[in-house]
């Protein structure tokens, strides 16, 4: 469960807002909403995008290697 916002937040207020749940949120029309976990469709899209990016970099001799791992940006408790 997460805290309910009673009035819309500004972007600056959202940046410092924390409901204490440890979840990540996005701001939609001033209201924070929890981000959903990625599903198989997200993973398929990421794989295709990484493949396109790797091909482009190889064709243009650019030193880039894409990573598909999910980074956990939440702080350890």
N, CA, C and O atoms as a Maestro MAE file, in Angstrom:
{
 s_m_m2io_version
 :::
 2.0.0
}

f_m_ct {
 s_m_title
 :::
 protein
 m_atom[308] {
  # First column is atom index #
  i_m_mmod_type
  r_m_x_coord
  r_m_y_coord
  r_m_z_coord
  i_m_residue_number
  s_m_chain_name
  s_m_pdb_residue_name
  s_m_pdb_atom_name
  i_m_atomic_number
  :::
  1 25 0.843 -1.179 0.000 1 A "UNK " " N  " 7
  2 3 0.000 0.000 0.000 1 A "UNK " " CA " 6
  3 2 0.888 1.241 0.000 1 A "UNK " " C  " 6
  4 15 1.994 1.224 0.541 1 A "UNK " " O  " 8
  5 25 0.399 2.311 -0.607 2 A "UNK " " N  " 7
  6 3 1.166 3.535 -0.652 2 A "UNK " " CA " 6
  7 2 0.296 4.715 -0.233 2 A "UNK " " C  " 6
  8 15 -0.933 4.645 -0.250 2 A "UNK " " O  " 8
  9 25 0.961 5.792 0.141 3 A "UNK " " N  " 7
  10 3 0.266 6.971 0.648 3 A "UNK " " CA " 6
  11 2 -0.579 7.621 -0.443 3 A "UNK " " C  " 6
  12 15 -0.180 7.661 -1.607 3 A "UNK " " O  " 8
  13 25 -1.739 8.125 -0.062 4 A "UNK " " N  " 7
  14 3 -2.625 8.818 -0.997 4 A "UNK " " CA " 6
  15 2 -2.297 10.306 -0.978 4 A "UNK " " C  " 6
  16 15 -2.121 10.906 0.082 4 A "UNK " " O  " 8
  17 25 -2.218 10.889 -2.172 5 A "UNK " " N  " 7
  18 3 -1.967 12.321 -2.301 5 A "UNK " " CA " 6
  19 2 -3.317 13.020 -2.393 5 A "UNK " " C  " 6
  20 15 -4.156 12.635 -3.208 5 A "UNK " " O  " 8
  21 25 -3.539 14.044 -1.566 6 A "UNK " " N  " 7
  22 3 -4.834 14.713 -1.525 6 A "UNK " " CA " 6
  23 2 -4.957 15.843 -2.545 6 A "UNK " " C  " 6
  24 15 -6.068 16.224 -2.913 6 A "UNK " " O  " 8
  25 25 -3.827 16.380 -3.004 7 A "UNK " " N  " 7
  26 3 -3.858 17.425 -4.044 7 A "UNK " " CA " 6
  27 2 -2.681 17.185 -4.984 7 A "UNK " " C  " 6
  28 15 -1.661 16.630 -4.573 7 A "UNK " " O  " 8
  29 25 -2.816 17.602 -6.246 8 A "UNK " " N  " 7
  30 3 -1.737 17.366 -7.219 8 A "UNK " " CA " 6
  31 2 -0.408 17.978 -6.763 8 A "UNK " " C  " 6
  32 15 -0.366 19.057 -6.172 8 A "UNK " " O  " 8
  33 25 0.668 17.252 -7.057 9 A "UNK " " N  " 7
  34 3 2.017 17.712 -6.730 9 A "UNK " " CA " 6
  35 2 2.646 18.389 -7.933 9 A "UNK " " C  " 6
  36 15 2.343 18.036 -9.073 9 A "UNK " " O  " 8
  37 25 3.516 19.356 -7.692 10 A "UNK " " N  " 7
  38 3 4.339 19.907 -8.760 10 A "UNK " " CA " 6
  39 2 5.476 18.923 -9.012 10 A "UNK " " C  " 6
  40 15 5.707 18.016 -8.213 10 A "UNK " " O  " 8
  41 25 6.171 19.101 -10.104 11 A "UNK " " N  " 7
  42 3 7.293 18.225 -10.402 11 A "UNK " " CA " 6
  43 2 8.347 18.311 -9.301 11 A "UNK " " C  " 6
  44 15 8.894 17.289 -8.886 11 A "UNK " " O  " 8
  45 25 8.635 19.523 -8.826 12 A "UNK " " N  " 7
  46 3 9.629 19.711 -7.769 12 A "UNK " " CA " 6
  47 2 9.195 19.021 -6.478 12 A "UNK " " C  " 6
  48 15 10.023 18.422 -5.792 12 A "UNK " " O  " 8
  49 25 7.912 19.097 -6.139 13 A "UNK " " N  " 7
  50 3 7.401 18.414 -4.945 13 A "UNK " " CA " 6
  51 2 7.509 16.897 -5.107 13 A "UNK " " C  " 6
  52 15 7.846 16.188 -4.160 13 A "UNK " " O  " 8
  53 25 7.222 16.410 -6.307 14 A "UNK " " N  " 7
  54 3 7.304 14.981 -6.577 14 A "UNK " " CA " 6
  55 2 8.725 14.460 -6.409 14 A "UNK " " C  " 6
  56 15 8.922 13.346 -5.924 14 A "UNK " " O  " 8
  57 25 9.716 15.255 -6.806 15 A "UNK " " N  " 7
  58 3 11.111 14.821 -6.709 15 A "UNK " " CA " 6
  59 2 11.533 14.546 -5.269 15 A "UNK " " C  " 6
  60 15 12.390 13.694 -5.035 15 A "UNK " " O  " 8
  61 25 10.956 15.239 -4.315 16 A "UNK " " N  " 7
  62 3 11.320 15.038 -2.906 16 A "UNK " " CA " 6
  63 2 10.274 14.217 -2.153 16 A "UNK " " C  " 6
  64 15 10.483 13.883 -0.987 16 A "UNK " " O  " 8
  65 25 9.168 13.892 -2.790 17 A "UNK " " N  " 7
  66 3 8.085 13.132 -2.163 17 A "UNK " " CA " 6
  67 2 8.506 11.682 -1.952 17 A "UNK " " C  " 6
  68 15 9.124 11.074 -2.826 17 A "UNK " " O  " 8
  69 25 8.170 11.134 -0.795 18 A "UNK " " N  " 7
  70 3 8.459 9.731 -0.492 18 A "UNK " " CA " 6
  71 2 7.313 9.197 0.350 18 A "UNK " " C  " 6
  72 15 7.006 9.747 1.407 18 A "UNK " " O  " 8
  73 25 6.686 8.135 -0.112 19 A "UNK " " N  " 7
  74 3 5.563 7.585 0.645 19 A "UNK " " CA " 6
  75 2 6.012 6.548 1.665 19 A "UNK " " C  " 6
  76 15 5.201 6.068 2.457 19 A "UNK " " O  " 8
  77 25 7.305 6.197 1.655 20 A "UNK " " N  " 7
  78 3 7.834 5.249 2.628 20 A "UNK " " CA " 6
  79 2 7.660 3.786 2.255 20 A "UNK " " C  " 6
  80 15 8.055 2.912 3.025 20 A "UNK " " O  " 8
  81 25 7.077 3.492 1.091 21 A "UNK " " N  " 7
  82 3 6.840 2.095 0.716 21 A "UNK " " CA " 6
  83 2 8.042 1.452 0.033 21 A "UNK " " C  " 6
  84 15 8.121 0.226 -0.046 21 A "UNK " " O  " 8
  85 25 8.982 2.264 -0.464 22 A "UNK " " N  " 7
  86 3 10.130 1.729 -1.177 22 A "UNK " " CA " 6
  87 2 9.850 1.479 -2.654 22 A "UNK " " C  " 6
  88 15 10.752 1.076 -3.387 22 A "UNK " " O  " 8
  89 25 8.624 1.709 -3.105 23 A "UNK " " N  " 7
  90 3 8.261 1.523 -4.515 23 A "UNK " " CA " 6
  91 2 8.680 2.736 -5.334 23 A "UNK " " C  " 6
  92 15 8.912 3.817 -4.793 23 A "UNK " " O  " 8
  93 25 8.773 2.539 -6.646 24 A "UNK " " N  " 7
  94 3 9.053 3.642 -7.553 24 A "UNK " " CA " 6
  95 2 7.736 4.140 -8.137 24 A "UNK " " C  " 6
  96 15 6.820 3.355 -8.384 24 A "UNK " " O  " 8
  97 25 7.648 5.458 -8.355 25 A "UNK " " N  " 7
  98 3 6.416 6.080 -8.835 25 A "UNK " " CA " 6
  99 2 6.691 6.933 -10.055 25 A "UNK " " C  " 6
  100 15 7.823 7.350 -10.304 25 A "UNK " " O  " 8
  101 25 5.619 7.188 -10.824 26 A "UNK " " N  " 7
  102 3 5.661 8.161 -11.902 26 A "UNK " " CA " 6
  103 2 4.604 9.210 -11.596 26 A "UNK " " C  " 6
  104 15 3.651 8.947 -10.863 26 A "UNK " " O  " 8
  105 25 4.776 10.394 -12.156 27 A "UNK " " N  " 7
  106 3 3.847 11.486 -11.895 27 A "UNK " " CA " 6
  107 2 2.939 11.654 -13.099 27 A "UNK " " C  " 6
  108 15 3.407 11.950 -14.198 27 A "UNK " " O  " 8
  109 25 1.631 11.464 -12.895 28 A "UNK " " N  " 7
  110 3 0.638 11.592 -13.952 28 A "UNK " " CA " 6
  111 2 -0.379 12.654 -13.560 28 A "UNK " " C  " 6
  112 15 -1.163 12.458 -12.631 28 A "UNK " " O  " 8
  113 25 -0.364 13.773 -14.265 29 A "UNK " " N  " 7
  114 3 -1.279 14.885 -13.962 29 A "UNK " " CA " 6
  115 2 -1.201 15.302 -12.493 29 A "UNK " " C  " 6
  116 15 -2.217 15.614 -11.873 29 A "UNK " " O  " 8
  117 25 0.006 15.303 -11.949 30 A "UNK " " N  " 7
  118 3 0.220 15.747 -10.577 30 A "UNK " " CA " 6
  119 2 -0.003 14.684 -9.517 30 A "UNK " " C  " 6
  120 15 0.197 14.948 -8.332 30 A "UNK " " O  " 8
  121 25 -0.409 13.496 -9.914 31 A "UNK " " N  " 7
  122 3 -0.691 12.424 -8.962 31 A "UNK " " CA " 6
  123 2 0.338 11.316 -9.120 31 A "UNK " " C  " 6
  124 15 0.489 10.772 -10.214 31 A "UNK " " O  " 8
  125 25 1.066 10.961 -8.026 32 A "UNK " " N  " 7
  126 3 2.022 9.852 -8.112 32 A "UNK " " CA " 6
  127 2 1.300 8.519 -8.265 32 A "UNK " " C  " 6
  128 15 0.344 8.231 -7.545 32 A "UNK " " O  " 8
  129 25 1.765 7.716 -9.203 33 A "UNK " " N  " 7
  130 3 1.212 6.378 -9.398 33 A "UNK " " CA " 6
  131 2 2.342 5.375 -9.394 33 A "UNK " " C  " 6
  132 15 3.402 5.654 -9.953 33 A "UNK " " O  " 8
  133 25 2.155 4.204 -8.777 34 A "UNK " " N  " 7
  134 3 3.232 3.217 -8.707 34 A "UNK " " CA " 6
  135 2 3.556 2.651 -10.091 34 A "UNK " " C  " 6
  136 15 2.662 2.412 -10.902 34 A "UNK " " O  " 8
  137 25 4.840 2.442 -10.343 35 A "UNK " " N  " 7
  138 3 5.267 1.812 -11.584 35 A "UNK " " CA " 6
  139 2 5.007 0.318 -11.496 35 A "UNK " " C  " 6
  140 15 5.216 -0.296 -10.450 35 A "UNK " " O  " 8
  141 25 4.556 -0.259 -12.587 36 A "UNK " " N  " 7
  142 3 4.330 -1.700 -12.598 36 A "UNK " " CA " 6
  143 2 5.638 -2.414 -12.919 36 A "UNK " " C  " 6
  144 15 6.551 -1.835 -13.508 36 A "UNK " " O  " 8
  145 25 5.711 -3.681 -12.523 37 A "UNK " " N  " 7
  146 3 6.889 -4.486 -12.835 37 A "UNK " " CA " 6
  147 2 6.893 -4.812 -14.326 37 A "UNK " " C  " 6
  148 15 5.831 -4.987 -14.923 37 A "UNK " " O  " 8
  149 25 8.079 -4.894 -14.932 38 A "UNK " " N  " 7
  150 3 8.138 -5.237 -16.349 38 A "UNK " " CA " 6
  151 2 7.581 -6.645 -16.600 38 A "UNK " " C  " 6
  152 15 7.738 -7.547 -15.778 38 A "UNK " " O  " 8
  153 25 6.930 -6.807 -17.755 39 A "UNK " " N  " 7
  154 3 6.412 -8.124 -18.113 39 A "UNK " " CA " 6
  155 2 7.143 -8.633 -19.352 39 A "UNK " " C  " 6
  156 15 8.112 -8.012 -19.790 39 A "UNK " " O  " 8
  157 25 6.702 -9.738 -19.917 40 A "UNK " " N  " 7
  158 3 7.372 -10.351 -21.063 40 A "UNK " " CA " 6
  159 2 7.402 -9.415 -22.264 40 A "UNK " " C  " 6
  160 15 8.384 -9.405 -23.007 40 A "UNK " " O  " 8
  161 25 6.342 -8.623 -22.472 41 A "UNK " " N  " 7
  162 3 6.328 -7.676 -23.590 41 A "UNK " " CA " 6
  163 2 7.428 -6.634 -23.437 41 A "UNK " " C  " 6
  164 15 8.085 -6.277 -24.416 41 A "UNK " " O  " 8
  165 25 7.636 -6.141 -22.213 42 A "UNK " " N  " 7
  166 3 8.703 -5.183 -21.959 42 A "UNK " " CA " 6
  167 2 10.063 -5.802 -22.276 42 A "UNK " " C  " 6
  168 15 10.910 -5.182 -22.919 42 A "UNK " " O  " 8
  169 25 10.253 -7.033 -21.814 43 A "UNK " " N  " 7
  170 3 11.533 -7.709 -22.034 43 A "UNK " " CA " 6
  171 2 11.787 -7.950 -23.516 43 A "UNK " " C  " 6
  172 15 12.922 -7.810 -23.972 43 A "UNK " " O  " 8
  173 25 10.752 -8.310 -24.282 44 A "UNK " " N  " 7
  174 3 10.894 -8.497 -25.726 44 A "UNK " " CA " 6
  175 2 11.288 -7.196 -26.409 44 A "UNK " " C  " 6
  176 15 12.160 -7.184 -27.277 44 A "UNK " " O  " 8
  177 25 10.644 -6.103 -26.016 45 A "UNK " " N  " 7
  178 3 10.958 -4.801 -26.600 45 A "UNK " " CA " 6
  179 2 12.395 -4.392 -26.278 45 A "UNK " " C  " 6
  180 15 13.112 -3.904 -27.151 45 A "UNK " " O  " 8
  181 25 12.809 -4.586 -25.047 46 A "UNK " " N  " 7
  182 3 14.181 -4.253 -24.650 46 A "UNK " " CA " 6
  183 2 15.176 -5.063 -25.465 46 A "UNK " " C  " 6
  184 15 16.188 -4.529 -25.920 46 A "UNK " " O  " 8
  185 25 14.899 -6.341 -25.651 47 A "UNK " " N  " 7
  186 3 15.793 -7.196 -26.434 47 A "UNK " " CA " 6
  187 2 15.914 -6.680 -27.871 47 A "UNK " " C  " 6
  188 15 17.021 -6.590 -28.404 47 A "UNK " " O  " 8
  189 25 14.783 -6.341 -28.500 48 A "UNK " " N  " 7
  190 3 14.818 -5.823 -29.882 48 A "UNK " " CA " 6
  191 2 15.576 -4.507 -29.966 48 A "UNK " " C  " 6
  192 15 16.385 -4.313 -30.873 48 A "UNK " " O  " 8
  193 25 15.321 -3.603 -29.029 49 A "UNK " " N  " 7
  194 3 16.009 -2.309 -29.037 49 A "UNK " " CA " 6
  195 2 17.522 -2.477 -28.848 49 A "UNK " " C  " 6
  196 15 18.315 -1.812 -29.515 49 A "UNK " " O  " 8
  197 25 17.908 -3.364 -27.940 50 A "UNK " " N  " 7
  198 3 19.341 -3.620 -27.726 50 A "UNK " " CA " 6
  199 2 19.980 -4.207 -28.980 50 A "UNK " " C  " 6
  200 15 21.109 -3.855 -29.321 50 A "UNK " " O  " 8
  201 25 19.274 -5.091 -29.664 51 A "UNK " " N  " 7
  202 3 19.789 -5.676 -30.905 51 A "UNK " " CA " 6
  203 2 19.980 -4.595 -31.958 51 A "UNK " " C  " 6
  204 15 21.025 -4.548 -32.607 51 A "UNK " " O  " 8
  205 25 18.987 -3.725 -32.140 52 A "UNK " " N  " 7
  206 3 19.105 -2.622 -33.102 52 A "UNK " " CA " 6
  207 2 20.275 -1.714 -32.744 52 A "UNK " " C  " 6
  208 15 21.044 -1.317 -33.619 52 A "UNK " " O  " 8
  209 25 20.411 -1.388 -31.477 53 A "UNK " " N  " 7
  210 3 21.489 -0.504 -31.032 53 A "UNK " " CA " 6
  211 2 22.851 -1.143 -31.253 53 A "UNK " " C  " 6
  212 15 23.774 -0.482 -31.728 53 A "UNK " " O  " 8
  213 25 22.985 -2.406 -30.918 54 A "UNK " " N  " 7
  214 3 24.254 -3.101 -31.133 54 A "UNK " " CA " 6
  215 2 24.612 -3.154 -32.616 54 A "UNK " " C  " 6
  216 15 25.764 -2.927 -32.985 54 A "UNK " " O  " 8
  217 25 23.623 -3.452 -33.471 55 A "UNK " " N  " 7
  218 3 23.876 -3.488 -34.916 55 A "UNK " " CA " 6
  219 2 24.311 -2.123 -35.433 55 A "UNK " " C  " 6
  220 15 25.248 -2.020 -36.225 55 A "UNK " " O  " 8
  221 25 23.628 -1.078 -34.981 56 A "UNK " " N  " 7
  222 3 23.979 0.279 -35.407 56 A "UNK " " CA " 6
  223 2 25.412 0.621 -34.985 56 A "UNK " " C  " 6
  224 15 26.188 1.164 -35.771 56 A "UNK " " O  " 8
  225 25 25.745 0.302 -33.755 57 A "UNK " " N  " 7
  226 3 27.089 0.615 -33.248 57 A "UNK " " CA " 6
  227 2 28.158 -0.171 -34.003 57 A "UNK " " C  " 6
  228 15 29.222 0.370 -34.303 57 A "UNK " " O  " 8
  229 25 27.889 -1.435 -34.313 58 A "UNK " " N  " 7
  230 3 28.861 -2.226 -35.070 58 A "UNK " " CA " 6
  231 2 29.027 -1.676 -36.479 58 A "UNK " " C  " 6
  232 15 30.151 -1.580 -36.973 58 A "UNK " " O  " 8
  233 25 27.933 -1.314 -37.133 59 A "UNK " " N  " 7
  234 3 27.988 -0.773 -38.489 59 A "UNK " " CA " 6
  235 2 28.725 0.558 -38.545 59 A "UNK " " C  " 6
  236 15 29.335 0.887 -39.562 59 A "UNK " " O  " 8
  237 25 28.675 1.324 -37.459 60 A "UNK " " N  " 7
  238 3 29.294 2.651 -37.423 60 A "UNK " " CA " 6
  239 2 30.576 2.681 -36.601 60 A "UNK " " C  " 6
  240 15 31.091 3.747 -36.263 60 A "UNK " " O  " 8
  241 25 31.081 1.491 -36.286 61 A "UNK " " N  " 7
  242 3 32.352 1.378 -35.559 61 A "UNK " " CA " 6
  243 2 32.347 2.144 -34.235 61 A "UNK " " C  " 6
  244 15 33.324 2.806 -33.886 61 A "UNK " " O  " 8
  245 25 31.245 2.047 -33.510 62 A "UNK " " N  " 7
  246 3 31.126 2.732 -32.219 62 A "UNK " " CA " 6
  247 2 31.355 1.727 -31.090 62 A "UNK " " C  " 6
  248 15 30.823 0.617 -31.133 62 A "UNK " " O  " 8
  249 25 32.138 2.104 -30.086 63 A "UNK " " N  " 7
  250 3 32.474 1.182 -28.987 63 A "UNK " " CA " 6
  251 2 31.388 1.131 -27.914 63 A "UNK " " C  " 6
  252 15 31.563 1.675 -26.824 63 A "UNK " " O  " 8
  253 25 30.282 0.485 -28.219 64 A "UNK " " N  " 7
  254 3 29.195 0.413 -27.254 64 A "UNK " " CA " 6
  255 2 28.722 -1.027 -27.134 64 A "UNK " " C  " 6
  256 15 28.602 -1.739 -28.131 64 A "UNK " " O  " 8
  257 25 28.456 -1.446 -25.904 65 A "UNK " " N  " 7
  258 3 27.889 -2.769 -25.647 65 A "UNK " " CA " 6
  259 2 26.660 -2.543 -24.776 65 A "UNK " " C  " 6
  260 15 26.753 -1.965 -23.693 65 A "UNK " " O  " 8
  261 25 25.515 -3.001 -25.254 66 A "UNK " " N  " 7
  262 3 24.287 -2.793 -24.482 66 A "UNK " " CA " 6
  263 2 24.156 -3.856 -23.391 66 A "UNK " " C  " 6
  264 15 24.690 -4.959 -23.512 66 A "UNK " " O  " 8
  265 25 23.451 -3.511 -22.349 67 A "UNK " " N  " 7
  266 3 23.176 -4.426 -21.237 67 A "UNK " " CA " 6
  267 2 21.665 -4.522 -21.080 67 A "UNK " " C  " 6
  268 15 20.953 -3.527 -21.215 67 A "UNK " " O  " 8
  269 25 21.191 -5.710 -20.799 68 A "UNK " " N  " 7
  270 3 19.754 -5.906 -20.640 68 A "UNK " " CA " 6
  271 2 19.358 -6.184 -19.198 68 A "UNK " " C  " 6
  272 15 18.194 -6.478 -18.927 68 A "UNK " " O  " 8
  273 25 20.289 -6.099 -18.283 69 A "UNK " " N  " 7
  274 3 19.967 -6.419 -16.895 69 A "UNK " " CA " 6
  275 2 19.185 -5.289 -16.242 69 A "UNK " " C  " 6
  276 15 19.377 -4.117 -16.565 69 A "UNK " " O  " 8
  277 25 18.318 -5.649 -15.337 70 A "UNK " " N  " 7
  278 3 17.537 -4.680 -14.581 70 A "UNK " " CA " 6
  279 2 18.391 -4.192 -13.422 70 A "UNK " " C  " 6
  280 15 18.947 -4.996 -12.674 70 A "UNK " " O  " 8
  281 25 18.495 -2.891 -13.274 71 A "UNK " " N  " 7
  282 3 19.267 -2.307 -12.187 71 A "UNK " " CA " 6
  283 2 18.311 -1.946 -11.069 71 A "UNK " " C  " 6
  284 15 17.323 -1.244 -11.288 71 A "UNK " " O  " 8
  285 25 18.605 -2.424 -9.877 72 A "UNK " " N  " 7
  286 3 17.778 -2.102 -8.721 72 A "UNK " " CA " 6
  287 2 18.305 -0.828 -8.091 72 A "UNK " " C  " 6
  288 15 19.379 -0.818 -7.489 72 A "UNK " " O  " 8
  289 25 17.541 0.248 -8.234 73 A "UNK " " N  " 7
  290 3 17.997 1.541 -7.718 73 A "UNK " " CA " 6
  291 2 17.494 1.817 -6.316 73 A "UNK " " C  " 6
  292 15 17.759 2.888 -5.769 73 A "UNK " " O  " 8
  293 25 16.772 0.874 -5.719 74 A "UNK " " N  " 7
  294 3 16.272 1.084 -4.358 74 A "UNK " " CA " 6
  295 2 17.412 0.905 -3.364 74 A "UNK " " C  " 6
  296 15 18.309 0.084 -3.555 74 A "UNK " " O  " 8
  297 25 17.350 1.689 -2.307 75 A "UNK " " N  " 7
  298 3 18.372 1.614 -1.269 75 A "UNK " " CA " 6
  299 2 18.175 0.370 -0.411 75 A "UNK " " C  " 6
  300 15 17.047 -0.044 -0.139 75 A "UNK " " O  " 8
  301 25 19.280 -0.212 0.005 76 A "UNK " " N  " 7
  302 3 19.223 -1.371 0.911 76 A "UNK " " CA " 6
  303 2 18.765 -0.918 2.290 76 A "UNK " " C  " 6
  304 15 19.129 0.162 2.755 76 A "UNK " " O  " 8
  305 25 17.972 -1.745 2.930 77 A "UNK " " N  " 7
  306 3 17.492 -1.380 4.274 77 A "UNK " " CA " 6
  307 2 18.182 -2.215 5.317 77 A "UNK " " C  " 6
  308 15 17.916 -2.058 6.508 77 A "UNK " " O  " 8
  :::
 }
 m_bond[307] {
  # First column is bond index #
  i_m_from
  i_m_to
  i_m_order
  :::
  1 1 2 1
  2 2 3 1
  3 3 4 2
  4 3 5 1
  5 5 6 1
  6 6 7 1
  7 7 8 2
  8 7 9 1
  9 9 10 1
  10 10 11 1
  11 11 12 2
  12 11 13 1
  13 13 14 1
  14 14 15 1
  15 15 16 2
  16 15 17 1
  17 17 18 1
  18 18 19 1
  19 19 20 2
  20 19 21 1
  21 21 22 1
  22 22 23 1
  23 23 24 2
  24 23 25 1
  25 25 26 1
  26 26 27 1
  27 27 28 2
  28 27 29 1
  29 29 30 1
  30 30 31 1
  31 31 32 2
  32 31 33 1
  33 33 34 1
  34 34 35 1
  35 35 36 2
  36 35 37 1
  37 37 38 1
  38 38 39 1
  39 39 40 2
  40 39 41 1
  41 41 42 1
  42 42 43 1
  43 43 44 2
  44 43 45 1
  45 45 46 1
  46 46 47 1
  47 47 48 2
  48 47 49 1
  49 49 50 1
  50 50 51 1
  51 51 52 2
  52 51 53 1
  53 53 54 1
  54 54 55 1
  55 55 56 2
  56 55 57 1
  57 57 58 1
  58 58 59 1
  59 59 60 2
  60 59 61 1
  61 61 62 1
  62 62 63 1
  63 63 64 2
  64 63 65 1
  65 65 66 1
  66 66 67 1
  67 67 68 2
  68 67 69 1
  69 69 70 1
  70 70 71 1
  71 71 72 2
  72 71 73 1
  73 73 74 1
  74 74 75 1
  75 75 76 2
  76 75 77 1
  77 77 78 1
  78 78 79 1
  79 79 80 2
  80 79 81 1
  81 81 82 1
  82 82 83 1
  83 83 84 2
  84 83 85 1
  85 85 86 1
  86 86 87 1
  87 87 88 2
  88 87 89 1
  89 89 90 1
  90 90 91 1
  91 91 92 2
  92 91 93 1
  93 93 94 1
  94 94 95 1
  95 95 96 2
  96 95 97 1
  97 97 98 1
  98 98 99 1
  99 99 100 2
  100 99 101 1
  101 101 102 1
  102 102 103 1
  103 103 104 2
  104 103 105 1
  105 105 106 1
  106 106 107 1
  107 107 108 2
  108 107 109 1
  109 109 110 1
  110 110 111 1
  111 111 112 2
  112 111 113 1
  113 113 114 1
  114 114 115 1
  115 115 116 2
  116 115 117 1
  117 117 118 1
  118 118 119 1
  119 119 120 2
  120 119 121 1
  121 121 122 1
  122 122 123 1
  123 123 124 2
  124 123 125 1
  125 125 126 1
  126 126 127 1
  127 127 128 2
  128 127 129 1
  129 129 130 1
  130 130 131 1
  131 131 132 2
  132 131 133 1
  133 133 134 1
  134 134 135 1
  135 135 136 2
  136 135 137 1
  137 137 138 1
  138 138 139 1
  139 139 140 2
  140 139 141 1
  141 141 142 1
  142 142 143 1
  143 143 144 2
  144 143 145 1
  145 145 146 1
  146 146 147 1
  147 147 148 2
  148 147 149 1
  149 149 150 1
  150 150 151 1
  151 151 152 2
  152 151 153 1
  153 153 154 1
  154 154 155 1
  155 155 156 2
  156 155 157 1
  157 157 158 1
  158 158 159 1
  159 159 160 2
  160 159 161 1
  161 161 162 1
  162 162 163 1
  163 163 164 2
  164 163 165 1
  165 165 166 1
  166 166 167 1
  167 167 168 2
  168 167 169 1
  169 169 170 1
  170 170 171 1
  171 171 172 2
  172 171 173 1
  173 173 174 1
  174 174 175 1
  175 175 176 2
  176 175 177 1
  177 177 178 1
  178 178 179 1
  179 179 180 2
  180 179 181 1
  181 181 182 1
  182 182 183 1
  183 183 184 2
  184 183 185 1
  185 185 186 1
  186 186 187 1
  187 187 188 2
  188 187 189 1
  189 189 190 1
  190 190 191 1
  191 191 192 2
  192 191 193 1
  193 193 194 1
  194 194 195 1
  195 195 196 2
  196 195 197 1
  197 197 198 1
  198 198 199 1
  199 199 200 2
  200 199 201 1
  201 201 202 1
  202 202 203 1
  203 203 204 2
  204 203 205 1
  205 205 206 1
  206 206 207 1
  207 207 208 2
  208 207 209 1
  209 209 210 1
  210 210 211 1
  211 211 212 2
  212 211 213 1
  213 213 214 1
  214 214 215 1
  215 215 216 2
  216 215 217 1
  217 217 218 1
  218 218 219 1
  219 219 220 2
  220 219 221 1
  221 221 222 1
  222 222 223 1
  223 223 224 2
  224 223 225 1
  225 225 226 1
  226 226 227 1
  227 227 228 2
  228 227 229 1
  229 229 230 1
  230 230 231 1
  231 231 232 2
  232 231 233 1
  233 233 234 1
  234 234 235 1
  235 235 236 2
  236 235 237 1
  237 237 238 1
  238 238 239 1
  239 239 240 2
  240 239 241 1
  241 241 242 1
  242 242 243 1
  243 243 244 2
  244 243 245 1
  245 245 246 1
  246 246 247 1
  247 247 248 2
  248 247 249 1
  249 249 250 1
  250 250 251 1
  251 251 252 2
  252 251 253 1
  253 253 254 1
  254 254 255 1
  255 255 256 2
  256 255 257 1
  257 257 258 1
  258 258 259 1
  259 259 260 2
  260 259 261 1
  261 261 262 1
  262 262 263 1
  263 263 264 2
  264 263 265 1
  265 265 266 1
  266 266 267 1
  267 267 268 2
  268 267 269 1
  269 269 270 1
  270 270 271 1
  271 271 272 2
  272 271 273 1
  273 273 274 1
  274 274 275 1
  275 275 276 2
  276 275 277 1
  277 277 278 1
  278 278 279 1
  279 279 280 2
  280 279 281 1
  281 281 282 1
  282 282 283 1
  283 283 284 2
  284 283 285 1
  285 285 286 1
  286 286 287 1
  287 287 288 2
  288 287 289 1
  289 289 290 1
  290 290 291 1
  291 291 292 2
  292 291 293 1
  293 293 294 1
  294 294 295 1
  295 295 296 2
  296 295 297 1
  297 297 298 1
  298 298 299 1
  299 299 300 2
  300 299 301 1
  301 301 302 1
  302 302 303 1
  303 303 304 2
  304 303 305 1
  305 305 306 1
  306 306 307 1
  307 307 308 2
  :::
 }
}
